[in-house]
Amino acid sequence: MPNTGLDAAAHSLRTWLNSRHFTDLTAHQVTRFLTDSTAQWADSLGYNAQREVWLPAEPEQPRPRRLDLQLKHRSGKGRLISIEIDRSSKLLSLEKLTKAAELGDHALWLRWSREAVRVPIPPTVRLIRAQILRRTVIHGPNRYSLQVESCG
């Protein structure tokens, strides 16, 4: 990334995702598409993307927690970038990202929904919203689509 920092990372990922699109995917396929697209973005910038990364255990947490993605630059320089990808406003996702930010990571929350975010976003986390369209299907799972320039 030419510019560094949390805002630069969020802007860069938004720009990348705004060139992507899909039609009629299931919820599981949408999450996979966004995860794969984010990993491709990271790779294009010289980062290695690791999936399902464990956060350090804390005594007050009953079970360990995993981040969807954690990015590390191949040069070994710079901060890690921790990313959660969700359809809903999961407080758990925000807690994981807040913890990652406390550990020194840049924290990005990629949320794919048209619903409002119902939890306050701390200043150490940047929200990226993919405005996904939903089509209800009578027999089978709902289908989702993303148009170009639909991430903000």
C-alpha positions in Angstrom: 0.0 0.0 0.0 1.5 3.4 -1.0 0.0 5.0 2.1 0.2 3.2 5.4 -2.2 3.0 8.3 -5.6 1.7 9.2 -7.5 4.2 7.0 -5.2 3.4 4.0 -5.8 -0.3 4.4 -9.6 0.1 4.6 -9.6 2.4 1.6 -7.5 0.0 -0.4 -9.7 -3.0 0.4 -12.8 -1.0 -0.5 -11.4 0.0 -3.8 -10.4 -3.6 -4.6 -13.8 -4.9 -3.6 -15.6 -2.2 -5.6 -14.2 -3.9 -8.8 -15.7 -7.3 -7.8 -19.2 -8.6 -8.5 -21.2 -11.9 -8.4 -24.7 -13.1 -8.9 -26.9 -15.7 -7.3 -24.6 -17.1 -4.6 -25.7 -18.8 -1.4 -24.7 -17.2 1.9 -21.8 -19.7 2.3 -20.6 -18.9 -1.2 -20.7 -15.2 -0.5 -18.5 -15.5 2.5 -16.1 -17.7 0.5 -16.1 -15.2 -2.4 -15.3 -12.2 -0.1 -12.7 -14.2 1.8 -11.0 -15.3 -1.4 -11.2 -11.7 -2.9 -9.7 -10.3 0.3 -6.9 -12.8 0.2 -6.2 -11.9 -3.5 -6.1 -8.2 -2.5 -3.6 -9.0 0.2 -1.5 -11.1 -2.2 -1.4 -8.2 -4.8 0.1 -6.0 -2.1 2.7 -8.4 -0.9 0.9 -9.9 2.1 0.4 -13.5 3.0 -3.1 -14.3 4.1 -3.6 -16.8 6.8 -7.2 -18.1 7.4 -8.8 -19.0 10.8 -6.0 -17.5 13.0 -6.2 -18.1 16.7 -6.1 -15.0 19.0 -4.0 -15.4 22.1 -6.0 -17.0 24.9 -7.3 -14.8 27.7 -8.2 -16.0 31.2 -11.7 -14.4 31.1 -12.6 -16.0 27.8 -14.3 -19.4 28.1 -13.0 -20.6 24.7 -10.4 -19.5 22.2 -11.3 -17.2 19.4 -10.3 -17.2 15.7 -10.0 -14.3 13.2 -11.2 -15.0 9.7 -8.0 -13.6 8.1 -4.8 -12.3 9.3 -2.4 -10.6 6.9 1.4 -10.4 7.2 3.6 -8.5 4.8 6.2 -10.8 3.1 8.9 -8.3 3.9 8.3 -8.9 7.6 7.7 -5.1 8.1 4.6 -3.3 9.1 1.7 -4.3 11.3 -0.5 -7.3 10.9 -4.0 -6.7 9.4 -6.8 -8.7 11.1 -10.1 -9.1 9.2 -13.5 -10.5 10.1 -16.1 -11.2 7.4 -19.7 -11.3 8.5 -23.3 -11.0 7.3 -24.7 -9.9 10.7 -23.7 -7.4 13.4 -21.9 -10.0 15.6 -20.6 -8.5 18.8 -18.2 -11.4 19.0 -16.6 -10.3 15.7 -16.1 -6.8 17.0 -14.6 -8.1 20.2 -12.1 -10.2 18.3 -11.1 -7.2 16.2 -10.9 -4.9 19.2 -8.5 -7.5 20.8 -6.5 -7.7 17.6 -6.2 -3.9 17.6 -5.1 -3.9 21.3 -2.3 -6.3 20.2 -1.2 -3.8 17.6 -2.9 -5.1 14.4 -4.9 -3.0 12.0 -8.5 -4.3 12.3 -11.0 -4.4 9.4 -14.5 -5.6 9.6 -16.0 -6.6 6.2 -19.7 -6.8 6.7 -21.9 -8.0 3.8 -25.5 -6.9 4.4 -27.9 -4.0 3.7 -29.0 -4.0 7.3 -27.7 -1.2 9.6 -24.8 -2.0 11.9 -26.4 -2.2 15.4 -23.2 -2.0 17.5 -20.9 1.0 18.0 -17.6 0.6 16.1 -14.6 1.6 18.1 -12.0 4.0 16.6 -9.5 1.2 16.3 -11.7 -0.8 13.8 -12.7 0.2 10.3 -16.0 -1.0 8.8 -16.3 -1.9 5.2 -19.8 -2.5 4.0 -20.6 -4.7 1.0 -24.1 -3.7 -0.1 -25.3 -7.2 -1.1 -28.7 -7.7 -2.8 -30.8 -10.6 -1.6 -33.3 -12.6 -3.7 -35.7 -14.9 -1.8 -36.1 -18.3 -3.3 -39.2 -20.4 -2.5 -37.4 -23.8 -2.7 -33.8 -23.6 -1.6 -31.5 -21.0 0.1 -31.7 -17.3 -0.6 -29.5 -16.0 -3.3 -27.2 -13.0 -3.0 -25.6 -10.6 -5.6 -23.0 -7.9 -5.5 -22.8 -5.2 -8.1 -19.6 -3.3 -9.0 -19.1 -0.2 -6.9 -21.3 -1.5 -4.0 -18.8 -1.4 -1.2 -18.5 1.6 1.1 
